[in-house]
Amino acid sequence: MSRPRFMLVLWLVLVGFACGCARDAAPSTAASETPQHLRDERLKMGTRFEIQVVARDATTGRAAIDAAYDEIDRLEALLSEWRETSQISAVNREAGRRPVVVGPELLEVVERSLEMAALTHGAFDITFASCGRMWSIDPPRIPSAAEIAACLPRIGSAAVEVSHAESTIYLRQPDVRIGIGGIGKGYSVERAARVLDAHGIEHYLVAGAGDIRGRGRGPERPWRIGVAHPRQRGEILGWLELADGAITTSGDYERYFERDGVRYHHILDPRTGMPARRTIAVTVIGPEATEIDALATALFVLGPIEGLALAEQLPEVEALMIDPDLRQYRTSGFPQLAPPSSGP
């Protein structure tokens, strides 16, 4: 839940390239009857985003990709608590003073975050931003027990008041802050996918860090995603295919430091103020990226027993969880991973 949310535990591997066109490739001068496969990577929201499309021609594909990235930029300007001019920063500045009128995007993200906090009994909570900056990965900093104890009373979604009718958000206590790092990238990925839909793109993949939204298939076969091994860098556990839906992963191995043999990572339990210890990696599959972005963080915090019990209750959601002993736990419908040796 801290910035930036580095959860690069999914390897994005696109296979069967009919035509790979980078952003800086020479533009096509005429539409082609052969579908064009375009790939574009850009730095957004403090991490690497990647959009791939299979379009009827390069001009159409590039226009759709540019529009999708424009949407991500627009959302970042509204939703980033690290920008003083954003709507969420205005909400935080007015904590304990008055409600703030916000746009439909922030209202939607906060409402969905509060629903997720209730669903997970506080394992996911955007008010953890009230305490999150006590910790630092770079440079490494561990807060004292007294600091954590003093900050924990600020955490709790009951302090967030949302008026859909008035389009306002009010933080009832002056020392409460909200941050959407645990759901914002998934939301942005989902909104970018909607832009591609609106441009008539039927085959695409949008990835922001560990959040991926796909539709259709690659040039020759379905999109294929490699799930990274949480303790063997450069290795994968296996492959998943994605035809229409979202995949996201939370892990403890991309953003962390070690001290006295203990790993301190960025996925913090809002209920304790400490790094979650029951899980080292979670992969969640679902129909859309916003929900499963938040859910992956919550399942990581809850651990395999509680986490899988929750995931089993949610329609169209499947999860793979790995504990510190590298034991794997899966929901009943989680697909079998194709072996690493089968290739992309």
N, C-alpha and C positions, 0 to 999 in steps of 0.2 A: 504493500500500500504506500510505499514511499516513491519519490521521484528520483530518476526515471524508472519505470517498471520494466526492468530487463528480465523477460521470461522467454528467452530464445531457446526453448526446449523442443520446439518442433523444427525439423529441417524441411524447408519447402523445396521439393524436387519436382520439376515439371518435365514430363517425358514425351518422347515422340515429336520433337520439334519439326514442324513443317517449314517454318520460317521464323527465326528468332531476330527480332528487331529491337535494338536498344533505343533509348530516348534520343541519343545523339546520332542515330543512323540517318542517312540521307533520306529526305522525304520522298514518297512515291509521287510520281508526276501524273499517274492515272490510276483509276480504280482497276483492280485485278479481279478476275473471276475466281481465282484461287484464294480460299480463306487465308488471311494473314495472321500470323501469331506474333504478337508484340509483347515485350517485357520492359518494364520501366521501374527503376528503383530511385527513391528520393528519401532524404532525411526529413522526417516530420515528427512532431510531438516528442522529440528527444530520442528517437529510435529510427530504425530503418523500416520504411514501408516499401512494399513491392506490389505492383499490379500487373497481371498478365491477362491478355484478352486474345480470343480468336475472333476476328472480325471479317466482314466480307471484303474490306479493303483497308489499306494502311491509314488513309485519311480519316475514315470513320473511327477506326480503333484509337488513333492518337487523340482525336477530339474527345472521345469518351473518357480516355485516361486522364487527360488534362482537366476535364470537368470533375472527375472523381477526386483528384488531388485538390482542386479548388474548394470542394466541399470539406475536405479534411482541414485545410487551412482556415476556412470560415469557422468550423467547429472549435478548433484550437483557440482562436481569438475569443470565443465566447466562454469556453469551459476550463481553460487552464488557470489554476490558482497561482501559477507562477508568473502570470501577466497581471500587472496592476490595473490594466484597463479592461479586464474581462468581467463578465457578469458575476462569476463565482467569487472573484475578489471583492466586488462590491457587496455581495451578501456577507462575506466574512468581515469586512470593515464595519458593517452596520450591526454586527452581532450584539444582542442585548439592547438595541436602540430602536430599530424599526424594521418592518418588512420591506423587501426590495422587489420591485417589479422586474421580472426576467422574461426572456423569450421562451418559446415552446420547447426548444432543445434542452436547455438546462432544467426546465421544469420536468420534462420527461425523464431525464437521467436521474434526477434526485428522487422523483416518485418511485422509479424502478429500484433505486438503491435502497430506499426505505422498505419496499416490499421484500427485497432480498435480505435485509437485516432481520426482518420479522421471521422470514422463512428459515433462516439459519441460526436463530436465537443469538444474534450478535456476532457470529463468526465472521460476517462481512458487515462493516459499518463505516460509512464515509466520514463520521465524526472522529475517526481515529486521526485525522489530520490535526486535531487539537494537540496530539502528543507525538506524532510521527517524526517530527524534526528533532526530537531528543536523540535519535539514533543517526549515525552517519556511517556509510560504508567507505567513503573516500573523502576525507581521511577517516580511518576507523575510530568510532566513538561508541562506548557502551555507557548508557546512563546508569546512575546509581539506583539502588532499590528505593531510596527516599524520593528521587525524582519521579520514578515511575508511579509510586504510591500517590504522590501529590497530583499527578496528571490524570490518573484513571477516572476520577469523578467527572471529568469533562467529556468522557466518551459515553454516547448513548443516543440513539436516534430519536428518543422522546424530546430531545432539545430542538429538533428540526420541525418547524411548522410550515406546511405547504398549503397554499390556497389556490386550487385550480381555477376557481371562479374569478379570483382577483389576479391570477398569474403572479403570485408573490411567494417568496421564501423568506422565512424569519427564523433566525437563531435566537432562542429565548435567553441564553446565557451569554454574557460578554466575552467569556474566555473559550467559547466553542468555535471550532472551525470545521469546514467540510472540504474534502478533496476527493476527486473522482478518478484517481489514478488506477484503481482496481476495476473500473468499468468503462472508463472513457475511451480507451483504445478500441475495445470491442464495439462500442457504440459508433465510433468513427468508421471502423471497418464496415459495419453494417450499413451505415448511411452512404458510404462510397459505393457499396454494391448496389444500392437502390438507384444511384445515379447511372451506373452502367446499365441497369435494367431499363431506365428511362431512355437511354440512347440506343436501345434495341440490341444490346450485346447479350447474346444467349450463352456464351461460354467464357467464363472468366474466373480468376482467382485474385482475391485481395488479401494481403497479409500485412499486419502491423505488429512487429515483434512476434509473440507467440499466438496472436489472434488471427485466424484465417477464415475467410468466407468464400465459398466456391459455388459455381453453378456450371452445369453442362459437363464438358470434357476437354481435354487437351486436343492437340491436332490429330493424334492417332489413337488415343486411349484415355480413360478417365484420369483426372488429376491424381497424382500419387504423392502422399505425404510421408516422410520418414520421421518416426518418433525417436528422438535422441536418447541414448543411454545416459542416465543421470550421474553415473560415476566413471564413465569411460569416454572422455572427450574424443570426438571424432567418430564414435561408433553409434549405431542405431539399434534399437530393440526390434524394429521391424517396420513394415510399410502399411499404411492405410490408404484406401481410395476414397475420394470425396467427389460426389456427383452434384448434390444440391443441399447445402447446409453449412455448418460451421464447426471448426475444431479449434480448441485453445488449450494451452498448457501452462501450468504454474510449476516452478521448480526452485530449489534452493542453491543452484550451482552456477548461475550466471552472474549473480550480484551478491557477493559475500566477502567476508574476511575471516581468518582464523586466529584465535588467541588462546594460548595454553591448551591446544588440542581441541578447542570447541569452535564449531562453525557458527558464525553470526551472519544471517542472511536477511534479505529485505522483506520477507513475507511475515508480517507480525500479527500476532493474535490480539485483536482489539480488547479482549476480555482480560488479558494479563499484561499487555504491553511488551511482551517478549517474543522473540522469533518462535514460530510454530515448530514443534519437534516431532510430531507423529508421522509426518509424511516427508518424502524428499522430491516427489514429482507426481503431478496429476495431469491427465489428459481427459478432456471432456468433449463429447460430440453432441450437437444439438441443432435445432432448426435455424437459430439465428445467433449472431455473435455477441450481442449485448448481454443477454442473460447468462450465457456460458462463460463469458469473461469474469463476471462477478462470482459465478458459481464455482469456477476453478479455484479461485482464491479461498472461498469459504470451505470447500471440500478439503483443501490442503490444511487449513486450520483445524477442521473437525477431526481429521484422521480417517483411516480406512473403514473402521467399524461404523461410526456415526455418518461419515461421508457417503459411503455406499448405500446405507439405509435411506438417506435423504434422496440420493440420486435415483434410486429405484422407484420412488414415489412420483417422480416428475415425468410427464409424458414426453416421449421422443428424446430423452436425455440418457446418454450412456457415459460411463466413466471408467478409466483405468487409473488405479492408485498404486504407488510404490512406497513401501515403508523403509525405514533406515537399514533394515536387514536385506533389502532388495527383494522382498516378497511382493508379488503382484496380486492385486485385488481388482476384480472386474464386476461391473453390473452384468445382469443376466444377458443383456442384448449387445454387449460391447463386441464388435467384430474381431475375428481372429486376425492377428498381425501376420502379414506375409513375411517370410524369413528375410533377414538382411541379404542373404546370398542371392535372393531372387532378383535383386537389382531394381533400379527405378523404372 
